[in-house]
Amino acid sequence: MKALLKSLTFIIILVVFVGFGFGVYILQAPPVQQTKVPKLQIHTRTAVRGRPVVTSKPLAYTKDVYRFNLDRQYISNLNNGKLERELLFSAALTHRAKLRGTALDNALRTETDWQKMFANMTENIRFGPSTPILEVLLNGEEWMLKNATGAGYIVVRTGNQIDVYLPDLKDAFNTNKTELSTDLEVSTQRANKQWFIKDKKYGQTYRITNGDEKLIVYQQSKYEILTLLFEVDLAAQASLAEGKLSQELSQGFKTARIPLAGRAEVSTSEEGVSWQVTNLSMKYNIRSEEDRLKAYLDLENRWLYIRADDNIKGWVQSERGTIFEPPPPIPSSRQLAKKRLIALIETVKEKVGISDEENKTQDTASR
């Protein structure tokens, strides 16, 4: 019997020690780190300035990245906002149905009123009055029809009729090793001159311009937003609790070339943890992290601080682009266990506190 009790005691002690060690291991899990940073994709060429004001001297100008050239035939896709091959209409060959090979090529080139056909068979595609260009892709079977702008349509013979298709612009992107998703938005900036393709899934925008002989595809640049502006000693926290900025914090803004105009307004976001500084139209967030006070740029500001290249950091107006925030980090199983363990400890503390209060109440009543 004594041996059994000793064994049970040993097992209980062992379980307690193992559980304690495991709990310590879980509680020492590192915090969830945000590995990616928010980025600003600039849509129009804009100045990168030394300070967040339009009177500041430009340090550089943003620019799109050249990707590749395309044949002008894809103007038809861009004008119609449809990037994949798609059947527009079918038309009977009528008396030309008996023709074959070169004879049919010539008949379609010289005897067909393409302008009238497009006007009758489509709602909003106008082919234009000029003489179209018909390129033979497969003798008597397939052709590329182009109007004066270079916009192309694929014409295919199917029995006694012809089918007219839009070309496949998505496939042209794939050929140039640039994949487009299915969640796309196409907009025309200038008719037959400039278009934008916004890929919502991949968070990327392409600018396409009509060059001298080809369509030129640019990828709009994404610039890293430098949200962390500076950090100071934790001692400056006392002034924040009073709704004021310490001299050290004010100097931090000045060193970061963000001089505050007049008196800044300080408000508490989370007691003892975070504060917001408002100055004119700009907002900054002060957070207590790792025994330091860190000043962050608010992403809702009119001006954002970006890294233009390896050597240049500066300010741009947020309205000139779109902010892409990184997805939330995925915690590890250990970090999730830490979160659950802390919640359990807090629940136990709360229940113990309630029990103590009840005991005190009963003692008082018995007296």
Order of alpha helices (4+ residues) and beta strands (2+ residues): alpha-beta-beta-beta-beta-alpha-beta-alpha-alpha-beta-beta-beta-beta-alpha-beta-beta-beta-beta-beta-beta-alpha-alpha-beta-beta-beta-beta-beta-beta-beta-alpha
